[in-house]
């Protein structure tokens, strides 16, 4: 069954913990969702999903970090600025950005050359991109006012951002350490872009509406056959492996096989929003709290749909083997009811979200 981990919520009136009634409701829903622990074969101790936070005022749209003790989650603006919270392995802190408007994605340099001092980038509505240096936020000057749905950083001075106006008018911007500039794209037919990810500065992938998929090889951006004409919300690549998810109502899922993307959309599965590939597996999340796990036999149900979660929007795996997912009511404005769940050998502390600098 899902672990009965700690849960907490942040309320506008200053209350920072769930009522006992709400806690009981969440635990009951979790217990009803799954009748056995979720495990990965030959991966050591069993891992279980647990609730970290639920019922936050703000909907959460993205989670990412440099380690299991350096985790960021971002989301909507419920009146106090966009939600940006940080976990240091023991406590949660809300960071004041000095900006306004919903955020949709967070990312920073990672890999062997990344350091704890590297900046972190967050994108959102109205062309908003924030740069966080670990102490303060800078609102960056950008080429447009469309919504930045996705960001990926190859290095502190090589960062990509993609987005659009709703599902249309897609754009891609690139930061060279000094300024953001627009990137020339093939004709997108009016479709928008939702996410960007890469292996290196000359191997960058973008996905969007109507099966739009693009690849940057270091010199040009070219269109790629995605294996589907359905909307793709997120792509993740890990060396030769790549997967993208999306859909409308029901799931779309494509994977790269021998250099070609193939449709492996599961049947009778809710729409998917986020995907992350790990060394030995992969996870995809979506509508109705859907969680799918990649196995040698395909993408299987990791737990039954968590019906108390309107949607899980993003998923990320840390360096310790833990898996994080965030979401809430993130399907329509205003984004609200934020939730964070975690899959690991032991639950992550929830507790109050303290106000930070």
C-alpha positions, -999 to 999 in steps of 0.1 A, spaced: 0 0 0 11 36 -2 31 47 28 14 67 55 39 95 52 37 130 67 15 155 50 12 193 54 -5 222 37 1 259 36 -30 281 40 -34 318 34 -44 324 70 -11 311 81 -21 275 91 7 252 80 -6 217 88 -35 196 77 -65 191 99 -69 156 113 -100 152 92 -82 161 60 -53 138 69 -76 109 75 -93 115 42 -60 116 23 -47 84 40 -80 66 33 -78 76 -4 -42 65 -6 -50 31 10 -79 26 -14 -57 34 -44 -33 5 -40 -33 -28 -22 4 -37 -25 37 -19 -21 52 -5 -53 86 -21 -60 112 -22 -87 126 -57 -93 161 -63 -80 163 -27 -68 169 -35 -31 144 -24 -4 108 -18 -15 99 18 -24 65 33 -15 47 65 -25 39 89 3 23 123 6 47 151 14 23 181 10 -13 183 -1 -39 210 -3 -15 239 -9 -32 272 -20 -10 272 -51 -10 245 -78 25 230 -84 37 225 -120 73 215 -118 99 198 -95 136 195 -100 168 195 -80 205 190 -78 202 162 -52 178 146 -28 187 174 -3 184 203 -28 150 201 -43 128 229 -59 91 229 -67 74 258 -85 38 268 -93 11 293 -94 7 328 -79 -22 329 -55 -16 366 -46 18 364 -28 40 359 -59 47 327 -77 52 296 -55 88 286 -52 97 262 -24 130 245 -15 137 213 4 172 209 20 167 174 32 151 184 65 128 214 60 108 232 34 112 269 28 92 293 6 114 317 -14 103 352 -22 109 359 -59 99 396 -60 79 387 -92 43 380 -100 25 354 -122 24 317 -125 56 296 -130 55 265 -152 90 250 -151 123 249 -132 157 236 -142 194 242 -139 227 228 -150 232 191 -140 256 164 -147 293 160 -140 303 196 -147 274 212 -126 282 228 -92 261 239 -63 268 275 -73 252 272 -107 221 294 -113 186 279 -115 161 291 -141 123 293 -138 99 302 -165 62 313 -166 35 335 -179 41 368 -198 76 358 -209 87 356 -173 121 339 -166 137 341 -132 173 334 -124 181 323 -89 217 323 -77 211 307 -43 206 340 -26 184 362 -47 162 363 -78 167 383 -110 138 389 -134 155 385 -168 148 404 -200 132 381 -226 123 385 -263 85 381 -259 55 379 -237 43 343 -244 41 318 -217 74 300 -210 63 264 -204 97 247 -205 133 254 -196 164 233 -199 200 243 -190 230 227 -207 252 251 -187 249 284 -169 256 302 -201 236 279 -224 199 277 -215 168 270 -237 133 282 -231 102 272 -251 65 281 -250 36 298 -268 3 315 -264 -19 288 -251 -13 259 -275 -3 282 -303 23 306 -316 53 285 -305 87 300 -298 122 290 -286 147 313 -269 183 307 -260 205 323 -233 242 327 -239 252 341 -205 245 376 -215 210 378 -232 180 358 -243 175 357 -281 149 341 -304 159 309 -322 148 304 -358 123 275 -360 107 255 -389 71 264 -396 51 251 -367 18 256 -383 7 279 -355 13 252 -328 29 259 -295 58 243 -278 56 229 -242 89 214 -232 126 212 -240 153 188 -229 187 177 -241 217 155 -237 242 183 -246 244 217 -261 243 202 -296 216 176 -288 184 194 -277 148 182 -281 115 202 -281 78 190 -282 45 207 -285 9 207 -298 -3 183 -325 27 160 -323 53 188 -329 88 176 -322 120 195 -330 157 187 -327 187 211 -324 220 196 -336 242 225 -328 236 244 -360 199 242 -370 165 232 -356 148 205 -377 114 189 -374 113 152 -363 86 127 -368 72 121 -334 53 89 -340 20 107 -332 0 137 -342 -13 141 -306 -1 169 -283 31 161 -264 36 180 -232 69 168 -220 100 150 -233 129 136 -214 161 122 -230 189 102 -214 216 92 -238 200 71 -266 168 68 -246 140 93 -251 103 94 -242 76 120 -246 41 120 -232 8 139 -237 -26 133 -251 -61 148 -245 -83 129 -221 -64 97 -228 -26 91 -228 -1 96 -256 34 81 -251 62 78 -277 96 63 -272 128 64 -294 137 30 -307 168 26 -330 167 63 -337 129 65 -346 101 75 -323 74 48 -319 39 52 -305 35 31 -273 4 49 -260 -12 27 -233 -49 20 -236 -75 31 -211 -50 54 -193 -56 90 -185 -38 119 -202 -1 122 -192 17 154 -185 52 145 -172 79 119 -178 113 111 -164 137 83 -174 159 68 -147 190 46 -151 169 14 -148 133 25 -154 111 56 -160 80 73 -147 51 91 -163 24 110 -145 -9 126 -154 -46 133 -150 -64 118 -120 -30 112 -102 -20 86 -128 14 71 -123 30 47 -148 64 30 -145 86 17 -173 96 -19 -171 111 -44 -196 75 -53 -204 64 -18 -211 48 10 -190 28 -5 -162 6 10 -135 28 19 -105 -2 26 -83 -39 29 -91 -51 64 -100 -50 88 -71 -84 103 -76 -79 129 -48 -52 145 -70 -68 163 -101 -35 159 -119 2 152 -115 20 176 -138 57 168 -134 80 140 -122 117 139 -113 141 114 -99 169 124 -75 204 111 -71 194 88 -42 168 69 -62 138 88 -49 111 99 -73 91 131 -68 59 142 -84 39 175 -81 5 187 -93 -29 197 -80 -57 215 -98 -34 226 -127 -58 219 -156 -75 253 -156 -70 288 -141 -67 295 -112 -41 268 -105 -46 256 -69 -46 226 -44 -9 218 -48 4 184 -39 38 168 -36 43 130 -34 75 110 -31 85 74 -39 113 60 -18 124 36 9 114 60 36 90 90 35 103 126 30 95 150 59 66 173 52 60 196 81 54 234 78 66 254 48 86 282 64 89 317 50 124 322 36 143 352 23 
